[in-house]
Amino acid sequence: MKIDIIGDIHGCYDEFVRLVTALGYKFENEIPIHPGNRILGFVGDLTDRGPQSLKVIETVWKLRKKNLAYYVPGNHCNKLYRYFLGRNVQISHGLETTVAELKACTRKEENHYKKMFMQLYEEAPLYQIIDENKLIIAHAGIREDYIGLSNKSVKTFVLYGDITGEKHEDGSPVRRDWAKNYFGDAWIVYGHTPVKKPRFVGKTVNIDTGAVFGGKLTALRYPEMETVSVDSTMPYVEEKFRSFDN
């Protein structure tokens, strides 16, 4: 099992292309293929805030159709899915950019992207346990005692992290540093909380290095446990990056 797991893309398609190219993938029929039979993994939050969310959806959908990638949904994926279901969601916090892309399409194109994304989302597990339980991909991480379970509490944790119910000054939720209390055997690879560089704590790795906020787009190469990053072209937003004491 050789897999390159990519952090939160958030519509930054150009950065994605540069990253997979740096990882040795070649584009064939608009999808990245690795000559050494490596495959891709995605920690969710494919869309919102960045300029090319629809292109990212299409690429990941095509990869999944050919069984060339693992994908788990993030909270932004969940919100876009509920938008497509016609639920009453706020078109804010980045969703407005994806909706604007959709509204610029013809009705036929819009339905095409809707169908692709809904299939991608509906066929995805909440979190992915792979390589004989040695590796777990979960958008915001997962507590050790939640592994193997699938209920409302697990879903909330996997999509949003270990939230306290409080808010930061910018309105984002305060999250506990769950990684410090994880002592399981499996590697957990996650994103969701932007950090300035990949964060290794025990057997957890946060690879959301804030591509959409002007940081980097990062991949973790497994089983090598090496990271590869490319710089973002987006404007840098310092306050979006969370700092930890290690």
C-alpha positions in Angstrom: 0.0 0.0 0.0 1.6 3.2 -1.2 -0.6 6.3 -0.9 -0.1 10.0 -1.2 -2.6 11.7 1.1 -3.4 15.4 0.3 -4.6 18.0 2.7 -7.6 20.3 2.4 -7.6 21.6 -1.3 -10.5 24.1 -1.0 -10.7 24.7 -4.7 -7.0 25.3 -5.2 -6.8 23.2 -8.3 -3.6 24.8 -9.7 -1.8 24.0 -6.4 -3.2 20.4 -6.6 -1.7 20.0 -10.1 1.7 21.3 -9.0 1.7 19.0 -5.9 0.8 15.8 -7.7 3.3 16.6 -10.4 6.0 17.1 -7.7 4.9 13.6 -6.3 5.7 12.1 -9.7 2.1 11.8 -11.2 1.5 12.2 -14.9 -1.9 13.5 -16.2 -3.7 11.0 -18.5 -7.2 11.9 -19.6 -7.3 14.7 -17.1 -6.5 12.6 -14.1 -3.1 12.1 -12.3 -1.6 8.6 -12.6 1.5 7.4 -10.9 3.9 5.2 -12.9 4.9 3.4 -9.7 1.3 2.4 -8.9 0.9 4.9 -6.0 -2.6 6.2 -5.4 -4.0 9.4 -3.9 -5.9 10.0 -0.7 -8.0 13.1 0.2 -8.8 14.3 3.7 -11.9 16.2 2.5 -12.8 19.8 2.0 -12.3 19.7 -1.7 -14.3 22.8 -2.3 -15.1 26.4 -1.1 -13.1 29.6 -0.9 -10.7 28.7 -3.7 -11.2 29.5 -7.4 -11.7 26.1 -9.0 -13.9 23.9 -6.7 -15.8 22.3 -9.6 -12.6 21.2 -11.3 -11.4 19.6 -8.1 -14.7 17.7 -7.7 -14.5 16.4 -11.2 -10.9 15.2 -10.8 -11.5 13.4 -7.5 -14.8 11.9 -8.9 -12.9 10.5 -11.9 -10.1 9.1 -9.7 -12.7 7.4 -7.5 -14.5 5.9 -10.5 -11.2 4.2 -11.5 -10.4 3.2 -7.9 -7.3 5.4 -8.0 -8.0 7.3 -4.8 -9.4 7.3 -1.3 -11.7 10.1 -0.3 -13.4 11.0 3.0 -15.7 14.0 3.4 -15.0 17.2 5.3 -17.4 19.6 6.9 -17.4 21.8 3.7 -18.2 18.7 1.7 -21.1 17.9 4.1 -22.4 21.5 3.8 -22.2 21.4 -0.1 -24.1 18.0 0.0 -26.8 19.5 2.1 -27.0 22.5 -0.3 -27.5 20.1 -3.2 -30.2 18.3 -1.2 -32.0 21.7 -1.0 -31.5 22.1 2.8 -31.5 25.5 4.4 -27.8 26.1 4.6 -26.1 29.5 4.9 -24.2 30.3 1.7 -21.2 31.7 3.6 -17.8 30.7 5.0 -16.6 29.7 1.5 -19.7 28.0 0.1 -20.6 31.2 -1.7 -17.6 30.8 -4.0 -18.6 27.2 -5.0 -22.2 28.4 -5.5 -21.0 31.2 -7.7 -19.1 28.7 -9.9 -22.3 26.6 -10.2 -24.4 29.6 -11.1 -22.0 30.5 -13.8 -22.7 27.1 -15.4 -25.5 26.1 -17.7 -28.3 24.2 -16.0 -27.1 21.0 -17.7 -23.5 21.6 -16.4 -24.7 22.4 -12.9 -26.7 19.2 -12.8 -23.6 17.3 -14.0 -21.5 18.6 -11.1 -24.3 18.1 -8.7 -24.7 14.5 -9.7 -20.9 13.8 -9.6 -20.5 15.4 -6.1 -23.5 13.7 -4.6 -22.3 10.3 -5.8 -18.8 11.0 -4.5 -20.2 12.0 -1.1 -22.8 9.2 -0.8 -20.3 6.5 -1.6 -17.6 7.8 0.8 -17.1 6.4 4.3 -17.1 8.8 7.2 -13.5 7.9 7.7 -11.2 5.4 6.0 -9.4 2.5 7.7 -6.8 1.1 5.3 -3.6 -1.0 5.1 -4.8 -3.7 7.6 -5.8 -1.1 10.2 -2.4 0.6 10.1 -3.7 3.9 8.6 -6.8 6.0 9.2 -7.8 9.0 7.1 -10.4 11.2 8.9 -11.1 14.9 8.0 -10.7 16.4 11.5 -9.2 13.4 13.1 -10.8 10.7 15.3 -10.5 9.6 19.0 -9.1 6.2 19.6 -12.3 4.9 21.2 -14.4 6.1 18.2 -12.4 4.0 15.7 -14.8 1.4 14.2 -17.9 3.3 15.3 -20.3 5.4 13.3 -22.8 7.5 15.2 -23.7 11.2 15.6 -20.9 11.9 18.1 -18.3 10.2 15.8 -19.6 12.1 12.8 -19.4 15.5 14.6 -15.9 14.7 15.7 -14.7 13.5 12.3 -16.2 16.5 10.5 -15.5 19.3 13.0 -12.9 18.1 15.4 -13.1 18.1 19.2 -15.2 21.2 19.5 -15.9 22.9 22.9 -18.9 25.0 21.8 -16.9 28.2 22.2 -15.9 30.5 19.4 -12.6 32.3 18.5 -12.8 36.1 17.7 -13.2 35.3 14.0 -16.2 33.1 14.7 -14.5 29.8 14.1 -15.0 27.1 16.8 -12.6 26.5 19.6 -11.2 22.9 19.3 -9.4 20.8 21.8 -6.0 19.4 20.8 -7.2 15.8 20.6 -4.0 14.6 19.0 -2.1 14.9 22.3 -4.4 12.3 23.8 -4.2 9.7 21.0 -2.1 6.7 21.8 -3.5 4.2 19.3 -1.5 1.9 17.0 -2.8 3.2 13.7 -1.5 6.4 12.0 -4.2 9.0 11.8 -3.9 11.5 8.9 -6.2 14.5 9.0 -6.6 18.2 8.1 -9.4 20.7 9.0 -7.3 23.0 11.2 -4.7 25.0 9.2 -1.2 24.9 10.5 1.9 26.5 9.1 3.8 23.2 8.6 2.7 19.5 8.8 2.2 18.7 12.5 3.3 15.3 13.8 2.1 14.4 17.3 2.5 10.8 18.3 1.0 8.8 15.5 -1.1 11.7 14.1 -0.3 14.0 11.2 -2.2 17.2 10.4 -1.5 18.0 6.7 -3.8 21.0 6.3 -1.2 23.7 5.7 -3.7 26.3 4.7 -3.4 26.3 0.9 -6.5 28.5 0.5 -5.2 31.0 3.1 -1.8 31.5 1.3 0.1 28.7 3.1 1.0 25.5 1.3 -0.8 22.4 -0.1 0.8 19.4 1.5 0.8 15.6 0.9 1.9 12.9 3.2 3.6 9.9 1.5 2.7 6.7 3.2 4.3 4.4 4.3 7.4 6.6 4.0 5.8 9.2 6.3 7.5 12.0 4.3 5.7 15.3 3.5 5.8 17.2 0.2 4.4 20.7 -0.1 3.9 23.4 -2.7 3.4 27.1 -2.1 -0.1 28.6 -2.5 -0.9 31.4 -4.9 -3.7 32.7 -2.7 -3.3 35.8 -0.4 -1.8 35.0 3.0 -4.2 35.3 5.9 -2.1 35.0 9.1 -5.1 34.7 11.6 -6.4 31.6 9.9 -3.5 29.5 11.1 -3.7 27.9 14.6 -0.6 27.7 16.7 0.1 24.9 19.2 2.7 24.7 21.9 4.7 22.0 20.1 
